[in-house]
Amino acid sequence: MSLIAKNGAVSRSELEKLSGSSRTTVAPRLGMLFSANLVRETEKVLPTGGRPSKLLSLNEDFALIIAVDVGESQTRVALTDLTPKVLVEEVFPTDLEGDPLSILEQIAACAERLLPRIGRPIGDVIGIGMSLPSRIDYTNARVFGPSVMHRWDDLDIRGWFWDRYQIKVFADNDVNLMALAEYKTYWPDEDYFFFLKAGTGIGGGFITRGEVYRGGRGAAADIGHIQLDLPNPPLCRCGKLGCLEAYSAGWAIARDLRALGIEARNARDVISIVKRNVPEAIQLIRAAGRGFGEVAANVVSVLNPNLIVVGGTLAEAGEHLLAGIRELVNQRCLPLATQSLEIVMARSGDRAGILGAAHLVFEEQLIGGEDRTRDRVHVAR
């Protein structure tokens, strides 16, 4: 099962080669997957010189994923197929300073409203993926040491949903999942890929040979709290002085605009003002880009990615932001690290978190050992 999920449409003979197993071993396993309707024959055939061999693929309609993107100002809940493709979705405003259990109740209520819209029962859901704007204890799906989700710290999110639906939850930092979505959808051939989120908050996600690199405790690529060596460092939301976030995040730029008498509350307001060509806002965005560039140069020197993709709300500023990043990276990095490096804008838009959450469930639930796949087929049906 995992080989079909990972490699797409394949023939029976290709499965034998990929698995290193004989036809007599592969055939009964395929029979189980056909019986469960998890795998199907496509209309495509593989020329073999003899009898044409039909290609096998995952049945994307076999099950559903509940994908959740919890943001600082709004939460998006969607049902996806296994492609993953968004089938239906809802968005509601979020106050992360409020009761987290109330937000979980709202998420559950959204999912329960969405299921009847596509005529599917909760039993068709194989997992819940959650994108959260915080450091995450990935193994246990818990917020850990948050800078903005204080009331969520160590909350048993997985247990809450399991008690309600007996469905497993997988949660990760929002930037890791934005990176995963962007990589899977647009850059699947890039082995060393770095995603930089420039929004109300700041973060990074690193993909190496198709895998999200999380580090020892899930705090890898937490670039928003790298401290810049500049005079009069401002206070960051994490309590430290001079973090990149305190200079270049949407909330920090909004703070600086208010100090100039221009009303702004968050990254969306900042972009709206930039699009009106307000000079002060453009100047602050360009300065933010140089801040991002200083940290991105360190990332390039340490990790040597082939591609940096810049996403998040502030990325809508386009070249006003990217120019500063490119300038600092080219100034500070050796030519060997930059000669083939691309720095581009993200393409996934505001669905990156949702799609990344769905990809996470897909990989955890369907790309694994065959014994685990048997269990999942039984649970899902």
C-alpha positions in Angstrom: 0.0 0.0 0.0 2.7 2.5 1.0 4.5 1.9 -2.3 1.4 2.8 -4.3 0.6 5.8 -2.1 4.2 7.1 -2.5 4.9 6.3 -6.1 1.5 7.0 -7.7 0.2 4.8 -10.6 2.3 1.7 -10.8 2.0 -1.7 -12.4 2.0 -5.1 -10.6 5.5 -5.9 -12.0 6.8 -2.5 -10.7 5.4 -3.3 -7.3 7.2 -6.6 -7.3 10.5 -4.8 -8.1 9.9 -1.9 -5.7 9.1 -4.3 -2.8 11.6 -6.9 -3.7 8.9 -9.5 -3.3 7.6 -12.2 -5.6 4.3 -12.2 -7.5 2.9 -14.8 -5.0 3.7 -12.5 -2.1 2.4 -9.3 -3.8 -0.9 -10.8 -5.1 -2.7 -11.5 -1.8 -1.7 -8.1 -0.4 -3.1 -6.4 -3.5 -6.3 -8.6 -3.1 -6.8 -7.2 0.4 -6.4 -3.6 -0.8 -8.8 -4.2 -3.8 -11.4 -5.8 -1.4 -11.2 -2.7 0.8 -11.5 -0.5 -2.2 -8.3 1.3 -1.2 -6.6 0.6 -4.5 -8.1 0.4 -8.0 -7.1 -0.3 -11.6 -6.8 2.8 -13.8 -7.5 3.0 -17.5 -3.8 3.5 -18.2 -1.8 0.6 -19.4 1.9 -0.1 -19.4 3.2 -1.5 -22.6 5.1 -4.7 -21.9 5.6 -6.3 -25.3 3.0 -8.9 -24.3 -0.3 -8.5 -22.6 -0.8 -4.9 -21.6 -0.6 -4.3 -17.8 -3.1 -1.9 -16.2 -1.6 0.6 -13.8 -2.8 0.6 -10.1 -3.4 3.7 -8.1 -4.8 4.8 -4.8 -8.5 5.3 -4.6 -8.5 9.0 -3.6 -12.2 8.8 -2.6 -11.7 5.8 -0.2 -11.5 8.1 2.8 -11.6 11.6 4.1 -9.2 13.8 6.0 -10.2 16.6 8.4 -7.6 19.3 7.9 -7.4 22.3 10.3 -5.4 25.4 10.0 -5.5 27.4 13.3 -4.2 30.9 12.8 -3.7 33.9 15.1 -6.8 35.6 13.7 -8.8 32.9 11.9 -9.2 29.1 11.7 -9.9 27.2 8.6 -11.5 23.7 8.7 -11.7 21.5 5.5 -12.6 18.1 4.4 -10.2 16.7 1.8 -9.9 13.5 -0.2 -6.6 11.6 -0.3 -5.2 13.6 -3.2 -5.5 15.8 -1.1 -8.1 18.1 -2.6 -10.3 20.4 -0.6 -13.9 19.3 -1.0 -15.6 21.7 1.4 -14.4 24.2 4.0 -15.4 26.8 6.6 -13.5 29.7 8.2 -14.2 31.3 11.6 -12.5 34.0 13.6 -10.0 32.9 16.2 -8.9 34.5 19.5 -5.9 32.5 20.7 -6.1 34.3 24.1 -9.5 32.7 24.6 -10.4 29.2 25.9 -8.7 26.5 23.7 -11.4 24.0 24.4 -13.9 26.4 22.9 -11.9 26.5 19.7 -11.7 22.7 19.6 -15.5 22.7 20.0 -15.8 25.1 17.1 -13.5 22.9 14.9 -15.6 19.8 15.7 -18.8 21.7 15.0 -17.4 22.8 11.6 -16.4 19.3 10.7 -19.9 18.0 11.7 -21.6 20.6 9.5 -19.3 19.9 6.5 -19.7 16.1 6.4 -23.5 16.1 5.4 -22.7 18.6 2.7 -20.8 15.9 0.8 -22.9 13.0 2.1 -20.2 11.2 4.0 -20.2 9.8 7.6 -17.6 10.5 10.3 -16.5 6.9 9.9 -14.9 7.7 6.5 -12.4 10.0 8.2 -8.9 8.4 8.6 -7.3 11.2 10.5 -7.3 14.9 11.6 -4.4 17.1 10.7 -3.8 20.3 12.5 -1.5 23.2 11.6 -0.7 25.3 14.7 1.2 28.6 15.0 3.5 27.3 17.8 6.3 24.9 18.6 4.9 21.4 18.7 5.8 18.2 20.5 5.3 16.3 17.3 5.2 12.8 18.9 2.4 13.7 21.2 0.6 16.4 19.1 0.9 19.0 21.9 1.8 22.7 21.9 5.1 23.1 23.7 6.6 26.4 25.0 4.3 28.7 23.0 4.9 32.4 22.4 1.3 33.0 21.3 -0.7 29.9 22.3 -0.1 30.2 26.0 -3.3 28.6 27.1 -2.7 25.6 24.8 0.6 24.6 26.4 0.6 20.8 26.9 -3.1 20.5 26.1 -4.0 17.0 25.1 -5.5 17.8 21.7 -5.2 14.2 20.5 -7.0 12.9 23.5 -9.8 15.4 23.2 -10.6 14.4 19.6 -10.1 10.7 20.3 -12.6 10.8 23.2 -15.1 12.4 20.8 -14.6 10.5 17.5 -12.0 7.8 18.0 -10.0 9.4 15.3 -6.2 10.1 15.6 -4.9 13.6 15.4 -1.5 14.6 13.9 -0.3 18.2 14.6 2.7 20.2 13.6 4.0 23.7 13.4 2.2 25.7 10.7 5.4 26.6 8.9 6.4 22.9 8.6 3.1 22.1 7.1 3.2 25.1 4.7 6.6 23.9 3.6 5.2 20.4 3.1 2.3 21.6 1.0 4.4 23.8 -1.2 7.0 21.1 -1.7 4.5 18.3 -2.5 2.5 20.5 -4.9 5.0 22.6 -6.7 8.6 21.5 -6.0 8.7 17.7 -5.5 12.0 17.4 -7.2 13.9 19.8 -4.9 15.8 17.7 -2.4 16.9 20.6 -0.2 14.1 23.1 0.2 13.6 25.9 2.8 10.2 27.7 3.4 10.2 31.1 5.0 6.9 32.3 6.5 6.5 36.0 6.6 3.2 36.8 8.3 1.9 38.1 11.6 4.5 35.7 13.0 7.7 34.4 11.4 9.0 30.8 11.0 10.9 28.4 8.8 10.5 24.9 7.5 13.2 22.7 6.0 12.5 19.8 3.7 15.4 17.4 3.1 15.0 14.6 0.5 11.2 14.7 0.9 11.1 14.7 4.7 10.3 17.6 7.1 13.4 18.1 9.3 12.1 18.8 12.8 15.2 18.5 14.9 15.6 16.8 18.3 12.6 18.5 20.0 10.6 19.8 17.0 12.1 23.3 17.2 14.2 23.2 14.0 14.1 26.3 11.7 12.5 28.5 14.4 14.1 31.5 12.7 11.6 34.1 14.1 13.5 34.1 17.4 17.0 34.4 16.0 18.3 37.6 17.5 19.7 40.3 15.2 22.7 42.4 16.2 21.2 45.9 15.9 21.1 48.9 18.3 18.1 49.4 20.5 16.6 46.0 20.2 12.8 45.9 20.6 11.0 43.5 22.9 9.7 40.3 21.2 6.5 38.5 22.1 8.6 35.6 23.4 10.1 37.9 26.1 13.6 38.2 24.5 15.1 41.4 22.9 15.9 41.8 19.3 14.3 38.7 17.7 13.8 38.8 13.9 10.0 38.8 14.7 10.3 42.0 16.7 11.8 43.7 13.6 10.1 42.0 10.6 6.9 40.3 11.6 3.5 41.7 10.6 2.7 42.6 14.2 6.0 44.5 14.5 5.5 46.4 11.3 2.0 47.3 12.3 3.4 48.6 15.6 5.9 50.8 13.8 3.1 52.1 11.5 1.0 53.0 14.5 4.0 54.9 15.9 3.9 57.0 12.7 0.2 57.7 13.1 -0.9 55.1 10.5 -3.5 52.7 11.9 -2.6 49.0 11.4 -3.2 45.9 13.6 -1.7 42.9 11.8 0.0 41.7 8.6 -3.1 41.9 6.5 -3.5 45.6 7.4 0.2 46.2 6.6 -0.2 44.6 3.1 -3.4 46.6 2.5 -1.4 49.8 3.2 1.5 48.7 1.1 -0.9 48.1 -1.8 -2.0 51.7 -1.5 1.6 52.7 -2.1 2.0 54.5 1.3 5.7 55.3 1.4 6.2 54.6 5.1 4.8 51.2 4.8 6.9 50.3 1.7 10.0 51.5 3.6 9.2 49.3 6.6 8.6 46.3 4.3 11.9 46.8 2.6 13.6 47.0 6.0 11.8 43.9 7.1 13.1 42.1 3.9 16.7 43.0 4.9 16.0 41.5 8.4 14.7 38.3 6.7 17.8 38.4 4.4 20.2 38.5 7.4 18.7 35.4 8.9 18.2 33.7 5.5 21.9 34.2 4.8 22.7 32.2 8.0 20.3 29.5 6.8 22.0 29.3 3.4 25.4 29.0 5.0 24.4 26.3 7.4 21.9 24.2 5.4 22.7 25.0 1.8 19.2 24.8 0.4 18.7 24.8 -3.4 15.5 26.8 -3.1 14.0 29.3 -0.6 10.3 29.9 -0.9 8.8 32.9 0.8 5.1 32.6 1.9 2.7 34.1 4.4 0.7 37.3 4.2 3.7 39.7 3.9 4.9 37.8 0.8 2.1 39.6 -1.0 4.4 42.6 -0.9 6.4 40.9 -3.7 9.7 42.4 -4.7 9.5 45.0 -1.9 10.1 42.1 0.4 12.1 39.7 -1.7 14.7 42.3 -2.9 16.0 42.7 0.6 16.2 39.0 1.2 18.2 38.4 -2.0 20.4 41.4 -1.4 21.6 40.1 2.1 21.9 36.5 1.0 24.1 37.4 -2.0 26.2 39.8 0.1 26.9 37.4 2.9 27.1 33.9 1.4 29.8 32.2 -0.6 29.2 31.9 -4.3 29.2 28.1 -4.1 26.1 28.3 -1.9 24.3 30.9 -4.0 25.2 30.1 -7.6 22.1 27.8 -8.1 20.0 29.1 -5.3 16.5 30.4 -6.2 14.5 32.7 -3.9 10.9 32.8 -5.0 7.3 33.5 -3.7 5.1 30.7 -2.5 2.3 29.5 -4.8 -0.1 27.8 -2.4 -1.8 30.9 -1.1 -4.0 30.8 2.1 -4.6 27.1 1.7 -1.0 26.0 2.4 -1.7 25.2 6.0 -4.8 23.1 5.2 -3.1 21.2 2.4 0.0 20.6 4.6 -2.2 19.2 7.4 -3.9 16.9 4.9 -0.5 15.7 3.5 0.6 15.1 7.1 -2.3 12.7 7.8 -1.8 11.0 4.4 1.8 10.3 5.1 1.3 9.2 8.7 -1.7 7.0 8.0 -1.0 5.6 4.5 2.7 5.7 3.9 4.0 3.1 6.3 4.5 -0.6 6.7 2.0 -3.1 5.4 1.0 -4.3 8.8 0.1 -0.7 9.8 -1.8 -0.4 6.5 -4.0 -3.4 7.4 -4.9 -1.8 10.7 -5.8 1.4 8.9 -8.0 -0.3 6.4 -9.9 -2.0 9.2 -10.3 1.2 11.2 -11.4 3.3 8.2 -14.1 0.8 7.1 
